[in-house]
Amino acid sequence: MRITPFLSLVISFAVASVLGSSAVEDLDSRLTVKTLTGSYTGLQEPEFEGVRVFRNIPYAIPPVGKLRWKPPVARQPSRQHHYSRRFPPPCPQYLSRSLSLWNSNITNFSISPGGQSYHAGEMAQTSAEDCLSLAIWTPTNATSEAKLPVALFVPGGSFRGGGLDAPYHNPAAWIRRSQRHIMVTINYRVNIFGFPNAAGLGTQNLGILDQRLALEWVYGNIEAFGGDRDRITLWGHSAGALSVDILNFAYPNEPLAAAFFFMSGTAMRTFAQGDNSLQTNFSFVAKNLGCDFPEHAEAEVECMQQVPATLISNFAGHYGDNHTKPSLFFRPTADNEIIYKNYTERALRGLISPVPALVSVTSNEQSSLIEYPVNNLIGGPNRTAVEKGTLSDFTCPAYNTSNVRAENHLTTYRYQYVGNFSNITPYPWMGAYHGADLPMIFGTYNISGGATDYQKLVAERMQDYVFAFLEDPHDGLAKLGWLPSRISENNEENMVRLGDSEYIIKNISSIEVDDACMGR
């Protein structure tokens, strides 16, 4: 068993020694929670009665100065009091001036850029390096004895952007309706700050390590908020889902999570290899910012630690916006420590966390990811290209994930979302695009208005099913008639389809979705 520094901290320090008398005892006890790393006073959600939120709880020391491009460092035990009423800044990220559906039509998935436009062509002025924080939503009356199931959500953003403070990521409406679970959403480092691929560094996949440390903090502290640390579901969307599956394989004997939810993304794909061709990307940025050390990789990193984050982010971002070739690439890379070259081989060796998983896709994933059809927004992009991308990047990896889990006799549930609701989907050709199911579950589907009665029924049914999984990952869904995915002799699996215009949920054969993936 691998004991990490934070878990050692949790074991070594009795909670009682940290949670003693406090100068904030006179504050509303329902809004103040004492943790190992300090006490935090949140607030009643302004628009959602019965929901309290702690908007900014740091889980790591700020990764600045000499800690830039270093693994995250756990915070020490503390009795200090903090007000947790403003969301933390997202980690440094660039707002591309290249138009896309994400920065033009479906901006509720994006962080708030403050006074900038969503396609400003500059680093987001709301972002900052001191960003390694999480937010927690609970029922207002939850006590430390409540033992509620917990969902820890890892947002997506193509490993280039994103963060917890996005309109569609706010689960307050769902918490108000449920009153029986807790949601946690985290920030983690992205792009060159999270995945630098620098020759002078021993560890590259820093954003993944951030996510792991956040999970460790939640595991060590969530019971003070009314959560059950033995019922944490680690849930990610898109790049966040890839990350969750990476953690699934990286810590098979110490998952800390009781279940996983892979929402439109799994690790069953080929990751870039950490070779010299990637390391030259970091060196190219360094040279152009005055840190030219071709023979001294460590000196290059040390010099770059002194460069303002804005200069780094803007240089790399402008380079991309100019479509200069070769492209700069700062993404997760296989290091065979955190990210592995061959996940099928890992799974066949049983090196996978032995906990249940929920695996999902949407029917038209690629429609929001393909090149923006700026000259044909009514007709949309090439349909064949959308279908091909949906299969290769989402459907088939999900199919392969269910296969390797079946080989390990692990409980797995699968769904395909097909809903097409106009208040979430600005163009009908987008259909059930990548991310379209997220606001349905989070309860944010009506923040722009226009929700129909049927859409509300679909959203609430989806919430109920996901809650059943959070509450009892092994059998909760089965008790509601959702059959686990078990592969038969003809490669047929159980699966459900959600959001069709004629029904809310329907059990289907996976062959209807996976047929083109079989034999690949």
Secondary structure, DSSP 8 states (H G I E B T S, - for coil): ----HHHHHHHHS-HHHHS---TTTTS-GGGEEEETTEEEE-EE-TTSTTEEEEEEEE-B----GGGTTS---B------EEE--S-----S-EE-SS--HHHHT-GGGS---TTS-TT-SEE-TT--S---EEEEEEETT--TT--EEEEEEE--STTTS--S--GGG--HHHHHHH-S-EEEEE----HHHH----TT-S---HHHHHHHHHHHHHHHHGGGGTEEEEEEEEEEETHHHHHHHHHHHH-TT----SEEEEES--S-S--EE-SHHHHHHHHHHHHHTT---TT-HHHHHHHHTTS-HHHHHHHHHHHHHTT-SS----S-EE-SSSS-S-HHHHHHTT-S--S-EEEEEETTGGGGTS---TT-TTT-S-HHHHHHHHIIIIIHHHHHHHHHHHHTT--EEEEEE----TTT-SSGGG-S-TTTTHHHHHT-TTTTS---HHHHHHHHHHHHHHHHHHH-TTTHHHHTT-------TTS--EEEEE--TT-SEEEEETHHHHGGGTT-
